Amino acid sequence: MRKVLLGIVLSCLFSFSAFGATDDVVKSGHPQSYTVKRGDTLWDIASMFLSKPWMWPEIWHVNPEIKNPHKIYPGDVISLVYVDGKPQLMLGKRGAGGRTIRLSPKVRSTPIDTAIPSIPLNAISSFLKRSRIIDNTDGVSKAPYVIASRQERIVTGAGDVIYARGQFPEEAQAMGVFRKGKDYIDPKTKEYLGTVVHDIGVAKIKSVSGDVGTVSIMESNQEIRVGDRLLETEETAVQPTFYPSAPKQTVEGEILSVIGGVTQIGQFDNVLINLGGRNGMVSGTVLSINRVTVVKDTLAKQKVQLPPEHVGTLMVYKAFDKMSYGIVLKALQPINTGDMVANP
């Protein structure tokens, strides 16, 4: 299937005039041109030309004649040129006899899956599909739970029949099988933020007698155990492309944990933050990671908080109401849980 795809500034022609000083947008030491290679990401390429890659949406909006800019593809040549004294990024095609072709909206006959992604999707794919946050304790504690298998096995998987106990939704035909993870409390306000649950399978409800359901496991990505919960599935589309942008409001939060159990965080690690949809977080929101250090003033015998130090950049890729998953795009030094996140 061919589609006209919504792209980012790098795949269109744009002007910087609306942003005042050119130095605020164009990165010092940028290349004059770059040929896109397989394995590149839009974020990496934008960082070559722009000092603030998350300004893509603002830059794109200042050019009203480009309604449907495209993604970019391996072999495309991106060049920085000056027209009437103003810098512009132009997209050319390799093999076009040296010509630079000004991009205009049109249908491109290229498979979707060859487009350059915004970020390395393999670093977040499992979390897009398999991780979910329930923002109320009853949502997990009152969900039906596995009590036994027909085969009397300790663990079960696809093709097995199990029994679950609890209040099943009326007319439910299929449910997701989840394993409860950690409950999260806001470090400052002590507000309950949500419970992480991990999607481990899909079950078909064969019959319900009283509060016991006979369930057939249709698919599983790991063994299913006694105590695992059955929750209604959510139909959420996996978003393959993100459009990085700064928050529309002033925000300040904290890294709650790093997915995978390590204590120090590096580039492309997945983290959980205490900001969500209620704080304006959406897929693509870019945040600065800042470290706040408190030292002791031995003369005044006081504790003094030093100015925040920028240690990295992250992008939200899955936002819930009170928390969000993010990926670290840049780490200037090892990042820790407890480091602050704020407007870039």
N, C-alpha and C positions, 0 to 999 in steps of 0.2 A: 504494500500500500504506500502510495506517495502522498506526501503532505507538504503544504507550505508551513514551515516551522517558525515559531517566534524565536528570534535570536537575541543576541546582545550586541552592544556597541561595536565589538570587534568585527562583526560581519556586516557592518554597514558604514556609510560615510557620515561623519558627524563634525560639528563645529564646536569649538570651546568658547565662543564669544560670550555666552551667557554666564560664564563662571569667573569673569574678571581675569586675574593674573593667570597666564598660561602655566607658569611654574607650579601652580597649585594642582594642576591636572596632569601635565606631561612629566614623566619621570626623567630625571637627569641621567644621561648616559644611555638612553633608550636606543635600540637598533633602528636603522632607517627602514628595514624591511625584515620580514620573517616568514619562512615557509612552514606551514603547519604540518606536523608529523603525527602519525598514529601514536597514541599514547599521551599526547598533549591534552591539557584541560584548558578551558576558557579562563579559569582563574590564573593559571600559570602565564598564559599569553598576555592577559590584561596587565599582569604585574610587570611585564617587560616594558610596556608603554605608559602605564598610568601609575601615579604615586598612590592613588586611592582606588583600587580596583572595585570597591563596593559602590562607586559613583556611576556605574554603568547605567542604571535606570534613569538617573537624572540627565546624563549626557544624551541618552537615547531620546528622551522626551523633548529636548530642545530642537529636534529636527522634525518638524511636522510633516514633511513630505515623505518620510519613510514610515509607512504604516505597518508593514509586515517584514521587518528585517529577518534575515535567515541565520540559522546556525552556520558554523564554519566547518570545513571538511579537510582531511589530509590532502595536501597539494595546493590548497589556497595560499596565496601570498598576501600578507598584510604589510602595507607600506605607510610610513608617516611622511606626508608631503605638505607643502605650503601653497595655498591658493589665495591670492590677493593678500599675502602676508599673514594668513591665518592657518594654523596647523589643522590638518584633516587626516583621518585614517581612511585609506582606500583599500579595497579588496580586489586583487588581480587573480588571474587563473594561470597556473603553471602550464606551459606548453602553448600559450597564446601568442607566440612570436614576439615576446618581449613587451606586448601591449599591457597597459594597466586599464582594466575594465572597471568603470564606475558601477557600483552595485545599485540595482534598482529592484523593487519587489517583483518576484516572478516565481513560477512553479519550477522547482528543481527536481529533475528526475534522478534522484539518488536515494537508495534505501535509508530509512531513518536511523538504523543502527550503526551507520558509518559516521554519523555526526560526532564532533568533538564534544564530550560532556563538560559540564561546568566544573565538576570535581571528580576524583576517582571513585566511581560508583561501587567498585568492589570493596571499598573500605567501609561502606555503610549498608550494603544490600541486605545483609541478614537482619539488621536492626530495623530497616524499613518494613520488613515483612513479619518479623517474629517477635517484636517487643511492643508492649502496650502498657499504658498507665491507667489505672482505675483510680478516680479521684474521690472515692468514698469507701470506707472500710466495709460497709455492708455489701458492696458489690462483689467482694471476694468471699467474705466469711459466710454469706448466705447462699452462695452458689452451690449447685449440686457437686458432690465429690465422689471420686472413685472409691469403692469399698472392696471390690473383689473382681476376679476374672473367672469366666466359665471354665477355663483350663486350669484354674487354681495356681497360676504362675505369680511370682512376685512382681515381675515386670511384664508388660505386654506391648505389642506394636501393631502395625497395619495388618488387617485381616482377622485379628482376635476379637472376641466378644467380652465385654466387661459389664459390670453392674455399678451404677452410681446412685447415690441417695441424696434427696433434696427436693426443692420445689422447682419442677421443670416448667418452662414457659409453655403456655397453651399453644397447641398446633405446631410446636417446634419439631422440625424434621432433622436438622443438623445443628451441631454446636461445636465450638472450638474447645480443645483440651489445653488447659493452661497450668503452669506451675507458678505458685506464688513466690515472688522475690522479696525485696526489701521494702519496708514502709519508710517513707521520707518525711521528716519534720524540718521546717524552716529553721536554720541555725539561729536566727535573730528573733523572729516573732514567735517561734515555737508552734506555728500553725501546721496542721497536717496537710501535706501537699499531694500525697497520693501513694499508691502501691504499684510497684512494677510487677507485671506478670509476663511470663514467657510462653509464647505460642509453641506447643509441642505436637499438635495433631488436630485432626478433624474427625468428629464422631457422628454417626448416623443413629438417631433415636429409633429403635425398633418397636419398643412398647414401654408403657409406664403403668405400673401397678402400685397404687397408693403413692408412696414417696420413693419407690425404687424403680429405676429405669434400666432396661436392657439396651445396651449400646454396642454398636459395631464400629470398630476403628477403621476408618476409610483410608487414612494416611497418617504418618507420624514421622517426625524428623529426629526423634530420640525415644527411648523407652518410656512408657507410661506407667506410673506407679500409683499405689494406693495413696489417697490423699490429694491427688491432682484434681483440679477444679474444671467444671464445664461452664463455659460462658457463651453467650450469644455472639456469633461472629460479626465483625464489622466489615462492611464493603468499602474499603478504602483503596483508591488507585495509587499505585506506586509511581511517584513523580520522578522521572529520569533526569530532568533538567531543573536547575534552581537558578533564580535570578538574584544574585547578591545585591543587597541594599542595606543602608544604615537604618536603624530604628527611627520611626517617625516621632517618637517622644523620648524624653530623657529616661534612661533606665539604669538600674544598678542591681546586680545580682551576684551570685556566687556559684562556683563549681562544686556540686554536691558529691560527685563520684566519677570515676573513670570506669568505663565498661571493660571488664576483663580482670578486675581485681588488683591491678598494679597500683602503686602509690604515686609514681611520677609519670607525667603525661608528655607525649611528644607529638610530632606531626602525624596527622591522620588517625590519631586515637579518638575514640568516641567518648563523649562526656555527657553528664546529666547536669542541668543547671536549674536554679529555682526561679526561673522566669518562664512564663507561658503565654497563651493567647490573651489572657486578661491584661498582660503587660505589653501587648502589641507584637509579640513574637509570631512570625510566620516563617514558612520554609524559605530560606534564603537570607534571613536577617543576619547581618555580620556584626560581631561584637569584639571589642578589644579585651584582651585578658590582661589584667593589671595585678601586680603584687603589692600589697600593703604591709610594710614592715614596721614593727614597734621596737624602739630601742630605749635603753635606759640612760637618761642624762644623769651622770654620776655627780655633777656639781650641784644641780638643782634637786637631785634626788627625786626625779620625776620620770614617768614613761612618756616618750614622745613618738607620735606616729609620723613616719617619714612620708614625703609625697609619693603617690602611687607610681610604680615603675611598670612600663609596658613590657610584657614578656611574651605576648603572642596574639594571635587572631583566630577566632572560631566562627563557624557559620552554622546556624540552626537549620536542621533538615527535617525535623519532625516535632511539631509543637502540640502540646496538650494544654489544658486550661491553666494549670499552675506550674508545670515543668516542661522542659524541652530537651530533646536530644540534639547535640551539636558535634561537629567534627572540627578538630584543630587543623587549621590550614597553614599556620605558621607558628613555629616555636623558637623564640630567640634564646631560651634556656629551658631547662626542665620545668614543667608546670606541675603544680600540686593541687590537690583538692583543697578548697578553702580560698584559692585565688579568686579575685573579683572579676566580674564581667561588666562592661559598660559600653556606652556609645563609642564608636571608633573615632 
